[in-house]
């Protein structure tokens, strides 16, 4: 398994819903009411409770939907992870050039929420690189830079896992990341 930043970041293939980290991150859409890809898999495996909590958050805090780059937290329902952190990635080509900043915000918002909740481990899928069409090469550079920037000033998170669905995707990440070590 490849690791970076003195072992604090691990990169691997697998299914995000099977991770036994304190939190897993959902590549949600702004409705917070479920979708395909990672979102569908998390709600299928996690059961109805996660969706109920998402509905409550939507009604009470984000009636217009969760803005791109922001993050909210629910319980993990039936998942091995204790919590799910839901974030909305940018749709590639829909944000007038702000896509890298918005994608970086997703990683930083999710990590900040984990830190605020005293969570030590978190697993990310490759946000925006499925239905939202963000090229994996570019997403690899942006996500690794955002994670490195965040972890530099933070010590309570001891493990960040980056999950890729296929070995090809993982190899693309390994060729394009910006971790120093
Ligand atoms: P987005 O809408 O943000 O693009 P998607 O869920 O469509 O999110 O896809 C994001 C990435 O997650 C894609 O690279 C996809 O192949 C991958 N993926 C889909 N399902 C899973 C899963 N269960 N575990 C890990 N990665 C997944």
Boltz pocket constraint, residues with backbone or C-beta under 6 A from the ligand:
constraints:
  - pocket:
      binder: B
      contacts: [[A, 14], [A, 15], [A, 16], [A, 17], [A, 27], [A, 28], [A, 36], [A, 37], [A, 38], [A, 39], [A, 41], [A, 89], [A, 125], [A, 126], [A, 127], [A, 128], [A, 129], [A, 130], [A, 131], [A, 132], [A, 133], [A, 134], [A, 163], [A, 164], [A, 165], [A, 169]]
      max_distance: 6.0
